[in-house]
């Protein structure tokens, strides 16, 4: 029975998550996080292998020659401030676990330690994947795959925090559960000038504003006129420093998302054509760097059905809800292009909390830590069922 194990390890798992939360590291720089995870796994008698990228690690255990069940956690944090006042808030200014990766890591670590101690009862082989750089396009999943992290894997499972769901509940969806997500950067240049005479030059700040406002509509026109096929949102616009100087350049960065694979394939060319035309009309020049990111996470119907079956038994049928296809992206998609699996939405909202349901990627994001045990229960049961 897993319940006594969860009760005896509750305090340790919460402390582990809070240590990660207080010591976040951004994509590609997760050195301390990697060491911290490896040390705990080694205490449990497990061997680890650090990825050749220098961060992230793999851990295999179990016996047999059947397909491996892989459990994946992303370990990186976001480059933003932690605005909470809890004692475990981030100690690293400008970096925060505001997407729940500390919870994902703790869930997979706890699941692995629980399954490993089953010994012969495990009935097969398990691989723990602690993946770096999920927040970096096209994602650290490709580093894991390049390091043979999916070799012999027959099933891959993962969880992602969902602050819209109450703790104790999970969301499941067969088929696409996320969107494709790309990155785009425009570096626009012009002659500059005096703000007293904007008509004699390229008004760079005004042009940047036009790009933010008009480019989504122009990309839609390139794709046939349906703006509902994608979301183009600028998260960073930088131009100029002085109030009386028209700057010579502007840098705009955006994410581009779509739920459609056909649109995903067409977006890079459509974006570049639309951006080039708009900038040329203003008499400026632009360099466009469009980075094709990740495809949608496409959950396998059979694996999703299995998770629903075991989760209904472990939790209750009422604890399972249908998940919508979100506009967020996740490089878990790369794994599911190579092995069947499913991505599980893990409810993290405290139903008794007076706080709003804070979204992911906000400075006040936090979780009800009872979600850790829920995640371990579901992943453990799913892994055992899949091995069986």
MIVOGU-421750 format. One line per 10 residues: number of its first residue (from 1); their letters; for each residue y, x, z of C-alpha. Coordinates in pm, 1 decimal. Layout:
residues N
NUM> A> Y:X:Z ~ ...
This chain:
residues 388
1> XXXXXXXXXX> 0.0:0.0:0.0 ~ 340.8:130.5:-91.9 ~ 535.7:-58.3:175.1 ~ 451.7:173.8:469.1 ~ 534.4:474.6:252.1 ~ 872.2:327.4:158.7 ~ 953.1:248.4:520.2 ~ 864.9:598.1:639.1 ~ 1066.1:763.2:359.4 ~ 1365.6:528.4:355.6
11> XXXXXXXXXX> 1607.3:749.6:547.9 ~ 1512.9:1059.6:351.6 ~ 1557.1:887.3:15.9 ~ 1898.5:749.8:113.5 ~ 2004.1:1094.4:235.8 ~ 1882.2:1247.9:-89.3 ~ 2086.0:1000.2:-295.8 ~ 2396.2:1054.9:-83.1 ~ 2370.7:1431.4:-120.8 ~ 2363.4:1389.1:-498.0
21> XXXXXXXXXX> 2654.6:1146.5:-479.3 ~ 2862.9:1391.1:-277.4 ~ 2780.3:1684.3:-506.4 ~ 2805.1:1550.8:-863.8 ~ 2797.0:1780.5:-1165.0 ~ 2906.0:1695.2:-1520.7 ~ 2693.2:1711.7:-1833.9 ~ 2542.8:2051.7:-1900.6 ~ 2650.7:2192.9:-1563.1 ~ 2386.9:2035.7:-1336.4
31> XXXXXXXXXX> 2264.4:2367.3:-1191.0 ~ 2283.2:2273.7:-821.3 ~ 2140.6:1929.6:-891.6 ~ 1845.8:2085.7:-1075.5 ~ 1772.8:2324.3:-787.1 ~ 1802.4:2044.1:-529.3 ~ 1550.2:1825.8:-714.1 ~ 1310.0:2114.4:-773.8 ~ 1313.4:2217.7:-407.9 ~ 1217.3:1868.2:-291.5
41> XXXXXXXXXX> 937.1:1841.4:-545.3 ~ 803.5:2181.0:-443.5 ~ 796.6:2068.3:-79.0 ~ 566.5:1790.2:-200.3 ~ 340.1:2054.0:-356.4 ~ 446.8:1986.5:-714.3 ~ 526.1:2243.6:-982.8 ~ 842.3:2215.1:-1191.4 ~ 970.2:2361.8:-1516.4 ~ 1342.5:2398.4:-1580.4
51> XXXXXXXXXX> 1448.1:2317.2:-1935.6 ~ 1551.7:2604.1:-2160.8 ~ 1902.4:2454.9:-2165.6 ~ 1928.7:2580.1:-1805.6 ~ 1962.9:2240.7:-1637.7 ~ 1722.7:1952.2:-1596.1 ~ 1351.5:1987.6:-1531.7 ~ 1002.6:1851.8:-1596.2 ~ 726.0:1796.1:-1343.4 ~ 365.7:1711.6:-1438.0
61> XXXXXXXXXX> 85.4:1605.5:-1205.0 ~ -242.9:1418.3:-1215.5 ~ -567.0:1476.9:-1403.8 ~ -744.5:1358.3:-1714.5 ~ -700.9:1380.1:-2087.4 ~ -541.7:1041.0:-2156.0 ~ -180.0:982.6:-2256.3 ~ 87.1:1077.6:-2004.1 ~ 311.9:818.5:-1843.4 ~ 664.7:964.1:-1829.0
71> XXXXXXXXXX> 932.8:852.8:-1584.8 ~ 1285.3:952.8:-1681.3 ~ 1602.2:995.0:-1475.9 ~ 1941.7:1122.1:-1593.1 ~ 2103.9:1364.2:-1348.1 ~ 2460.3:1423.6:-1474.1 ~ 2781.4:1265.6:-1345.9 ~ 3102.6:1145.2:-1507.2 ~ 3424.3:1344.6:-1533.0 ~ 3642.6:1109.8:-1328.8
81> XXXXXXXXXX> 3762.4:1074.6:-970.0 ~ 3563.5:910.2:-692.3 ~ 3807.1:666.4:-530.2 ~ 3583.5:543.5:-246.2 ~ 3643.6:626.7:119.6 ~ 3277.9:656.0:226.3 ~ 3165.3:976.6:395.0 ~ 2940.1:1062.5:98.1 ~ 3216.4:1037.9:-161.1 ~ 3233.5:1313.6:-420.1
91> XXXXXXXXXX> 3336.5:1652.8:-286.3 ~ 3409.8:1772.3:-640.0 ~ 3749.6:1647.3:-763.8 ~ 3732.7:1500.8:-1111.8 ~ 3355.9:1441.5:-1104.4 ~ 3177.4:1131.3:-973.4 ~ 2845.1:951.4:-987.4 ~ 3006.8:630.5:-1108.8 ~ 2717.3:530.8:-1334.3 ~ 2434.3:539.1:-1082.0
101> XXXXXXXXXX> 2256.4:849.8:-1205.5 ~ 2214.2:959.8:-843.0 ~ 2016.9:639.1:-786.0 ~ 1809.6:684.7:-1101.8 ~ 1722.0:1038.1:-990.6 ~ 1626.2:928.7:-639.5 ~ 1409.1:646.0:-772.5 ~ 1215.0:874.0:-1008.0 ~ 1184.8:1146.0:-743.7 ~ 1055.1:896.4:-487.0
111> XXXXXXXXXX> 816.9:740.9:-738.2 ~ 681.5:1081.4:-829.7 ~ 625.1:1190.3:-470.5 ~ 451.4:859.7:-391.0 ~ 225.4:870.0:-697.1 ~ 136.5:1236.6:-652.1 ~ 3.7:1178.8:-300.9 ~ -243.0:920.7:-433.1 ~ -462.1:1202.2:-565.3 ~ -767.0:1080.4:-754.9
121> XXXXXXXXXX> -651.2:720.2:-712.9 ~ -372.4:791.1:-960.2 ~ -615.9:770.5:-1248.3 ~ -426.4:981.9:-1499.2 ~ -128.6:1205.3:-1569.2 ~ 239.4:1151.3:-1492.5 ~ 544.4:1345.3:-1606.1 ~ 878.4:1327.8:-1427.0 ~ 1174.5:1392.6:-1656.9 ~ 1500.2:1483.8:-1486.2
131> XXXXXXXXXX> 1727.9:1493.7:-1786.1 ~ 2071.4:1657.0:-1811.5 ~ 2371.6:1552.1:-2018.2 ~ 2312.6:1181.5:-2075.6 ~ 2688.8:1127.8:-2084.0 ~ 2731.7:1379.4:-2366.6 ~ 2679.5:1262.4:-2724.7 ~ 2415.7:1275.5:-2872.0 ~ 2256.8:1326.0:-2531.9 ~ 2040.1:1562.0:-2331.9
141> XXXXXXXXXX> 1730.8:1361.7:-2423.2 ~ 1720.5:1571.1:-2738.7 ~ 1701.2:1886.8:-2525.3 ~ 1404.4:1738.2:-2339.0 ~ 1230.9:1649.1:-2665.5 ~ 1299.3:1994.9:-2810.5 ~ 1133.5:2141.8:-2499.0 ~ 815.6:1939.0:-2565.2 ~ 912.2:1698.2:-2289.7 ~ 741.9:1411.3:-2472.2
151> XXXXXXXXXX> 429.3:1602.0:-2574.2 ~ 122.5:1385.1:-2506.7 ~ 340.5:1107.4:-2362.1 ~ 200.4:761.5:-2431.0 ~ 455.6:559.3:-2233.8 ~ 806.5:628.3:-2105.1 ~ 979.1:423.6:-1835.1 ~ 1324.5:434.4:-1681.6 ~ 1568.8:234.9:-1470.8 ~ 1943.7:190.0:-1495.7
161> XXXXXXXXXX> 2171.4:49.6:-1226.5 ~ 2315.7:-294.9:-1299.4 ~ 2602.0:-388.7:-1064.6 ~ 2604.6:-741.0:-1206.9 ~ 2258.4:-807.1:-1061.0 ~ 2193.9:-854.7:-689.4 ~ 1972.4:-601.3:-516.1 ~ 1609.8:-709.5:-526.9 ~ 1633.4:-829.0:-885.5 ~ 1559.8:-654.4:-1213.5
171> XXXXXXXXXX> 1655.6:-733.1:-1572.3 ~ 1410.7:-698.8:-1859.9 ~ 1450.0:-739.1:-2233.7 ~ 1205.0:-694.0:-2518.5 ~ 1368.5:-526.1:-2818.3 ~ 1718.9:-373.3:-2825.1 ~ 1882.5:-365.2:-2480.2 ~ 2178.0:-132.8:-2553.7 ~ 2405.2:-58.1:-2847.4 ~ 2437.8:247.0:-3066.1
181> XXXXXXXXXX> 2720.8:468.0:-2941.0 ~ 2920.0:728.3:-3137.0 ~ 3224.4:944.9:-3067.7 ~ 3522.8:999.5:-3295.6 ~ 3820.4:1234.8:-3275.5 ~ 4130.9:1235.3:-3494.7 ~ 4367.9:1531.3:-3496.4 ~ 4681.3:1409.9:-3677.4 ~ 4953.6:1651.7:-3786.3 ~ 5307.0:1610.9:-3922.3
191> XXXXXXXXXX> 5636.6:1799.9:-3953.1 ~ 5784.5:1686.7:-3619.8 ~ 6154.3:1636.4:-3565.0 ~ 6433.3:1492.1:-3350.6 ~ 6396.9:1149.0:-3194.0 ~ 6750.0:1072.9:-3317.8 ~ 6617.7:1075.5:-3677.7 ~ 6260.4:938.0:-3683.2 ~ 6316.5:803.0:-4036.1 ~ 6337.9:1161.1:-4168.3
201> XXXXXXXXXX> 5994.7:1268.9:-4047.8 ~ 5657.4:1131.5:-3940.3 ~ 5707.7:950.3:-3610.8 ~ 5390.1:1085.9:-3456.8 ~ 5375.8:873.5:-3142.2 ~ 5441.0:559.8:-3343.3 ~ 5169.6:661.9:-3587.5 ~ 4926.5:717.4:-3300.6 ~ 5005.3:366.1:-3176.0 ~ 4946.4:228.6:-3526.3
211> XXXXXXXXXX> 4609.9:402.9:-3541.9 ~ 4501.7:254.0:-3209.3 ~ 4611.7:-92.7:-3320.0 ~ 4518.8:-98.0:-3687.5 ~ 4219.0:128.6:-3733.1 ~ 3958.6:-115.0:-3591.6 ~ 4070.8:-380.1:-3841.2 ~ 4064.2:-132.8:-4127.7 ~ 3715.7:-11.7:-4039.7 ~ 3604.7:-375.7:-4029.1
221> XXXXXXXXXX> 3745.1:-424.5:-4378.3 ~ 3544.5:-124.1:-4497.4 ~ 3232.3:-288.2:-4354.3 ~ 3292.1:-624.1:-4518.2 ~ 3546.3:-778.3:-4285.0 ~ 3334.6:-864.6:-3977.3 ~ 3501.2:-704.3:-3676.3 ~ 3229.8:-845.5:-3448.7 ~ 2978.8:-593.8:-3582.0 ~ 3121.9:-306.5:-3379.9
231> XXXXXXXXXX> 3365.1:-202.0:-3106.7 ~ 3611.5:80.5:-3171.6 ~ 3803.7:161.6:-2852.8 ~ 4031.1:459.9:-2790.9 ~ 3996.0:614.4:-2448.0 ~ 4229.5:910.7:-2496.2 ~ 4559.9:949.7:-2684.7 ~ 4761.2:1270.6:-2643.1 ~ 5086.6:1355.8:-2818.7 ~ 5408.0:1525.0:-2720.6
241> XXXXXXXXXX> 5569.7:1633.9:-2396.1 ~ 5944.8:1587.7:-2430.2 ~ 6120.3:1250.8:-2454.1 ~ 6360.3:1370.6:-2726.9 ~ 6116.1:1558.6:-2950.2 ~ 5895.0:1400.2:-3215.8 ~ 5572.8:1599.0:-3179.7 ~ 5392.9:1770.9:-3464.0 ~ 5046.6:1648.0:-3372.4 ~ 4845.1:1388.1:-3188.0
251> XXXXXXXXXX> 4483.1:1386.1:-3073.4 ~ 4303.5:1052.6:-3043.5 ~ 3949.4:1010.2:-2911.0 ~ 3741.5:695.0:-2928.3 ~ 3396.1:552.2:-2884.9 ~ 3243.7:344.7:-3162.9 ~ 2961.9:105.0:-3073.3 ~ 2741.1:-136.4:-3261.4 ~ 2429.6:-341.4:-3194.3 ~ 2319.9:-320.1:-3557.5
261> XXXXXXXXXX> 2121.6:-29.0:-3700.2 ~ 2256.5:-97.3:-4051.2 ~ 2614.2:-90.3:-3924.9 ~ 2540.2:225.5:-3727.1 ~ 2436.3:403.0:-4043.8 ~ 2747.3:285.5:-4232.1 ~ 3005.6:353.3:-3960.8 ~ 3077.8:727.3:-4009.5 ~ 3183.1:692.5:-4373.1 ~ 3372.8:368.1:-4309.6
271> XXXXXXXXXX> 3563.2:525.2:-4019.7 ~ 3660.1:834.7:-4216.6 ~ 3779.4:635.2:-4519.7 ~ 3987.5:397.1:-4308.9 ~ 4141.8:672.6:-4097.0 ~ 4228.7:890.1:-4397.8 ~ 4399.7:601.7:-4577.6 ~ 4606.1:494.5:-4275.7 ~ 4727.9:846.9:-4197.8 ~ 4807.2:921.9:-4563.3
281> XXXXXXXXXX> 5025.9:610.8:-4585.1 ~ 5241.9:756.7:-4308.3 ~ 5273.7:1092.4:-4483.2 ~ 5069.0:1281.1:-4225.4 ~ 4743.3:1475.0:-4237.6 ~ 4435.3:1419.1:-4025.9 ~ 4112.3:1593.4:-3942.4 ~ 3837.7:1349.8:-3849.8 ~ 3538.1:1457.4:-3641.4 ~ 3288.1:1174.0:-3623.9
291> XXXXXXXXXX> 2983.8:1240.7:-3405.5 ~ 2688.0:1015.3:-3470.3 ~ 2557.0:947.2:-3122.3 ~ 2256.8:747.5:-3007.1 ~ 2079.8:448.4:-3160.8 ~ 2012.1:132.8:-2956.6 ~ 1749.2:150.1:-2682.8 ~ 1467.9:-58.3:-2833.3 ~ 1222.3:-170.8:-2564.8 ~ 857.2:-205.4:-2661.3
301> XXXXXXXXXX> 739.0:-569.5:-2623.6 ~ 396.0:-482.4:-2478.3 ~ 528.2:-234.4:-2220.8 ~ 807.6:-474.6:-2125.0 ~ 555.3:-754.1:-2075.8 ~ 345.2:-526.6:-1854.5 ~ 646.8:-438.6:-1640.3 ~ 731.1:-807.5:-1606.7 ~ 376.0:-878.3:-1491.0 ~ 366.2:-607.4:-1225.2
311> XXXXXXXXXX> 724.7:-667.8:-1111.2 ~ 651.1:-1037.2:-1062.9 ~ 364.5:-937.0:-836.8 ~ 553.1:-663.7:-649.4 ~ 877.3:-856.8:-606.3 ~ 847.4:-1221.8:-714.9 ~ 874.4:-1411.3:-1042.6 ~ 1221.2:-1526.5:-932.4 ~ 1333.2:-1163.0:-906.4 ~ 1296.0:-1112.7:-1282.1
321> XXXXXXXXXX> 1581.5:-1208.4:-1512.3 ~ 1640.8:-1167.6:-1880.9 ~ 1878.0:-884.2:-1967.5 ~ 2132.4:-920.1:-2245.1 ~ 2184.2:-651.6:-2507.1 ~ 2480.3:-458.8:-2374.9 ~ 2746.9:-273.7:-2569.7 ~ 2677.5:40.6:-2368.5 ~ 2483.3:329.4:-2516.4 ~ 2211.0:545.7:-2361.7
331> XXXXXXXXXX> 2014.7:840.2:-2496.2 ~ 1695.2:687.2:-2352.8 ~ 1687.9:552.4:-2708.8 ~ 1565.4:889.8:-2839.2 ~ 1254.5:869.2:-2620.3 ~ 1167.2:520.8:-2743.0 ~ 1178.9:640.3:-3102.6 ~ 885.9:867.5:-3016.1 ~ 684.4:674.6:-2756.6 ~ 662.4:310.4:-2648.5
341> XXXXXXXXXX> 835.8:221.9:-2326.3 ~ 1100.3:9.2:-2163.8 ~ 1434.6:49.7:-1986.7 ~ 1469.9:-160.7:-1672.0 ~ 1795.6:-297.9:-1534.3 ~ 1797.7:-240.1:-1157.1 ~ 2010.4:-475.0:-948.5 ~ 2241.4:-282.1:-713.7 ~ 2492.0:-543.6:-589.8 ~ 2493.0:-638.9:-221.5
351> XXXXXXXXXX> 2502.0:-1021.5:-223.6 ~ 2665.2:-1020.9:120.8 ~ 2943.6:-782.7:16.9 ~ 3296.1:-924.1:-4.7 ~ 3373.1:-679.4:-283.8 ~ 3378.2:-773.9:-646.7 ~ 3089.9:-666.3:-866.3 ~ 3244.3:-334.0:-963.6 ~ 3148.6:-229.7:-1313.9 ~ 2997.4:103.9:-1406.6
361> XXXXXXXXXX> 3237.5:392.3:-1478.3 ~ 3498.9:283.7:-1221.8 ~ 3619.8:492.4:-929.4 ~ 3501.3:246.8:-662.6 ~ 3146.6:215.1:-796.5 ~ 2876.4:217.5:-530.2 ~ 2537.5:55.8:-478.0 ~ 2333.6:-131.8:-221.1 ~ 2085.1:143.2:-139.3 ~ 1801.9:-105.1:-87.4
371> XXXXXXXXXX> 1779.3:-85.6:-467.7 ~ 1610.6:255.2:-432.9 ~ 1296.9:103.4:-279.1 ~ 1297.0:-176.5:-537.8 ~ 1308.3:76.1:-820.1 ~ 1026.5:282.8:-670.9 ~ 808.0:-26.5:-622.2 ~ 851.3:-135.1:-982.9 ~ 814.7:208.0:-1144.9 ~ 510.4:296.3:-933.3
381> XXXXXXXX> 333.0:-29.6:-1009.8 ~ 417.9:-6.7:-1379.3 ~ 296.8:352.8:-1403.8 ~ -30.9:272.8:-1228.2 ~ -87.2:-32.5:-1446.8 ~ -19.4:165.9:-1761.3 ~ -255.9:443.9:-1655.5 ~ -522.6:185.4:-1581.8
